[in-house]
Amino acid sequence: MTTAKNIFDFINSFAPFETQMSFDNSGLLIGDKNAVSDKVIVTLDVTRDVIEQAVSENVGIIISHHPVIFNPIKSLSSTSIPFLCAKNNLTIISAHTNLDIAPNGVNDTLARLCGVVPDKYINEECLIFGHLYETTDCPTFAEYIKNTLDISGLRFSDNGKYISKIAVACGAGGSNVFLAKKYSADAIITGEIKHHEIIFANDNDIAVFDLGHFNSENIIIPELIKKLSEQFPDINFIKSNFTDKMKYVN
């Protein structure tokens, strides 16, 4: 039977865990490498809802993007996520920044879906510089991203110009706006950006497309399920019930 280690090794083959960034904590973080399960949940985050789903659907292994344990644990509450995972005998594999920067990983997938053709990769910053096939204005591009990613909304700034050179940085990638300036990007697509970074972008005529962290990374879940299902046809890989709790108003 397929074990958690088999799944770990397969993920390691296309998104090597050794490539994770220094601050990260990807890997097999909870449970047993010899654990087996005919159902595996794939999720962006391990939440209480996801644990309840695993228990109710008799799932023994969860693959998450964000690490279920990120910082060193100094105490362990009985209501904490790691405790609940262990209590319910769940094995958790987390593939974070190694999956972000992998070929056809999170950032590659985000660029592709947004119509950005990669020209340069800066993996140590999880950053892609690329171009659009045709120049476009910011409102049109924002609408294109919204429709293509099938999301309820996004924030964007309009520099009043046509754009073609795009920086892509999934997740909390807003700090890459400074490199976007260095490489003369017209715009940056990201999942989180701070106020002072937006000010810098505005001052330097860089349009900002802020999708929200969830929207910029949840796109990898169907891709990962497809890849895993092809490799392990004996396992039913299930998309988690985890959803973005943030609401958008027009």
C-alpha positions in Angstrom: 0.0 0.0 0.0 1.0 3.6 -0.5 2.5 5.2 2.6 2.9 8.7 3.7 6.6 8.4 2.9 5.8 7.3 -0.7 3.7 10.5 -1.0 6.5 12.6 0.6 9.1 11.2 -1.8 6.9 11.9 -4.8 6.4 15.5 -3.8 10.1 15.7 -3.1 10.7 14.6 -6.7 9.1 17.7 -8.2 9.3 20.2 -5.3 12.4 19.2 -3.4 12.0 19.9 0.3 15.6 21.0 0.5 14.8 24.0 -1.6 12.5 25.5 1.0 13.5 28.9 2.2 15.4 29.3 5.5 12.4 30.6 7.5 10.2 27.7 6.4 9.2 24.4 8.0 8.0 22.1 5.3 8.1 18.4 5.5 6.4 15.5 7.2 5.5 17.4 10.4 3.0 15.3 12.3 2.5 11.5 12.4 4.0 8.4 11.0 5.9 8.0 7.7 4.5 4.5 7.4 0.9 5.7 7.8 -1.5 4.5 5.1 -4.9 5.8 4.0 -7.1 5.2 1.0 -8.2 8.8 1.3 -6.0 11.9 1.5 -7.1 15.5 1.9 -5.2 18.2 0.0 -5.6 21.7 1.5 -4.1 25.2 1.7 -4.2 25.2 5.5 -5.0 22.7 8.2 -7.9 24.2 10.2 -10.4 22.8 12.6 -12.8 22.4 9.8 -10.3 20.4 7.8 -9.6 18.1 10.8 -13.3 17.6 11.3 -13.6 16.7 7.6 -10.8 14.2 7.9 -12.3 12.5 10.9 -15.8 12.4 9.4 -14.5 11.0 6.1 -12.1 8.6 7.7 -9.0 10.3 6.2 -5.6 9.5 7.8 -3.3 11.7 5.8 -3.5 15.4 5.0 -1.3 17.3 2.6 -1.2 21.1 3.3 0.5 24.0 1.6 1.1 26.1 4.7 3.0 24.3 7.5 0.8 22.9 10.2 3.8 23.7 12.6 5.6 26.9 11.5 7.3 28.3 14.6 8.9 26.2 17.4 6.2 25.0 19.9 6.8 26.1 23.5 3.5 24.8 24.8 0.8 22.6 23.4 -2.8 23.4 24.2 -5.4 20.6 23.8 -7.3 22.9 21.5 -4.4 23.7 19.2 -4.3 22.4 15.6 -1.1 20.2 16.1 -2.6 18.6 19.2 -5.9 17.9 17.4 -4.0 16.3 14.5 -2.1 14.0 16.8 -5.1 13.2 18.9 -7.0 12.1 15.8 -4.0 10.1 14.5 -3.5 12.3 11.4 -0.3 12.4 9.5 0.5 15.8 8.0 2.8 16.6 5.1 3.3 20.3 4.4 4.9 21.6 1.2 5.3 25.4 1.4 8.0 27.5 -0.2 9.5 24.4 -2.0 6.1 24.1 -3.8 5.9 27.9 -4.3 9.1 28.0 -6.4 8.9 24.5 -8.1 8.4 24.3 -11.8 4.6 24.3 -12.4 4.3 25.1 -8.7 2.3 27.8 -7.1 4.0 30.9 -8.6 4.3 29.3 -12.0 0.6 28.3 -11.9 -0.4 31.8 -10.9 1.6 33.4 -13.7 0.2 31.0 -16.2 -3.4 31.6 -15.2 -2.9 35.4 -15.3 -1.5 35.2 -18.8 2.0 36.1 -17.8 4.8 34.4 -19.8 7.9 33.9 -17.6 11.2 35.6 -18.6 13.2 35.4 -15.4 12.9 33.5 -12.1 14.3 34.7 -8.8 13.5 31.7 -6.7 15.1 33.0 -3.5 12.4 35.6 -3.5 9.7 33.4 -5.0 9.4 35.9 -7.9 8.8 35.7 -11.6 9.3 38.4 -14.1 7.4 38.0 -17.3 5.3 39.6 -20.0 1.8 39.6 -21.4 1.3 38.7 -25.1 -0.5 42.0 -25.5 -0.3 45.2 -23.6 -3.5 46.1 -21.7 -4.8 48.7 -19.2 -5.1 48.0 -15.5 -8.9 47.8 -15.2 -9.1 45.3 -18.1 -6.3 43.2 -16.6 -7.9 43.2 -13.2 -11.2 42.0 -14.7 -9.3 39.3 -16.7 -7.6 38.0 -13.5 -10.9 38.0 -11.6 -12.6 36.0 -14.3 -9.8 33.6 -15.0 -9.1 32.8 -11.4 -12.9 32.7 -10.7 -12.5 34.8 -7.6 -15.1 37.2 -6.1 -12.8 40.2 -6.1 -9.4 41.8 -5.8 -7.7 45.1 -5.0 -5.8 46.9 -7.7 -4.2 50.2 -8.4 -4.3 51.9 -11.8 -1.2 53.6 -12.9 -3.1 55.1 -15.9 -0.8 53.3 -18.4 -0.8 50.3 -20.5 1.1 47.4 -18.9 3.0 44.5 -20.3 6.0 43.6 -18.0 4.6 41.9 -14.9 6.2 40.7 -11.7 4.4 37.7 -10.0 4.9 36.9 -6.3 2.3 34.5 -4.8 1.3 34.7 -1.1 2.8 37.4 1.0 5.0 38.7 -1.9 4.3 42.4 -1.7 7.9 43.2 -0.6 9.0 42.2 -4.1 7.7 45.6 -5.3 11.2 46.9 -4.8 12.7 44.3 -7.1 9.8 45.0 -9.5 11.1 48.6 -9.7 14.7 47.3 -10.2 13.7 45.2 -13.2 11.4 47.9 -14.7 8.1 46.0 -14.2 4.9 47.8 -15.1 2.9 45.9 -12.5 3.1 43.3 -9.7 0.6 40.5 -9.0 0.7 39.2 -5.4 -1.4 37.9 -2.5 -0.5 40.4 0.2 1.1 43.8 0.1 1.7 46.4 2.8 0.6 50.0 2.8 4.1 51.4 2.5 4.8 49.0 -0.4 1.7 50.3 -2.2 2.9 53.8 -1.7 6.3 52.9 -3.2 4.5 51.3 -6.2 2.3 54.3 -6.7 5.4 56.6 -6.6 7.1 54.5 -9.2 4.1 53.9 -11.6 3.9 50.2 -10.7 0.4 48.9 -10.8 -0.6 46.6 -8.0 -2.9 43.6 -8.3 -3.6 42.3 -4.7 -5.5 39.0 -5.0 -5.6 38.1 -1.3 -3.3 35.3 0.0 -5.9 32.6 -0.4 -6.8 33.5 -3.9 -3.1 33.7 -5.0 -2.3 30.2 -3.8 -5.4 28.0 -3.6 -5.0 27.6 -7.4 -2.4 25.0 -6.8 -4.7 22.6 -5.0 -6.5 21.2 -8.1 -3.1 20.9 -9.9 -1.7 19.0 -6.9 -4.6 16.7 -6.7 -4.4 15.9 -10.4 -0.6 15.1 -10.2 -1.0 13.0 -7.0 -4.0 11.1 -8.4 -2.0 10.1 -11.5 0.9 8.8 -9.5 -1.2 7.0 -6.8 -4.4 5.8 -8.5 -5.2 3.6 -5.4 -5.8 6.7 -3.3 -8.7 9.1 -3.4 -7.3 12.6 -3.1 -9.9 15.0 -1.8 -10.0 18.8 -1.9 -10.6 20.1 1.6 -13.7 22.1 2.6 -11.3 25.0 3.6 -12.5 28.3 2.1 -11.5 31.9 2.3 -13.5 33.5 5.1 -12.9 37.0 3.7 -15.7 38.7 1.9 -15.5 41.2 -0.9 -18.0 43.9 -1.6 -18.3 45.9 -4.8 
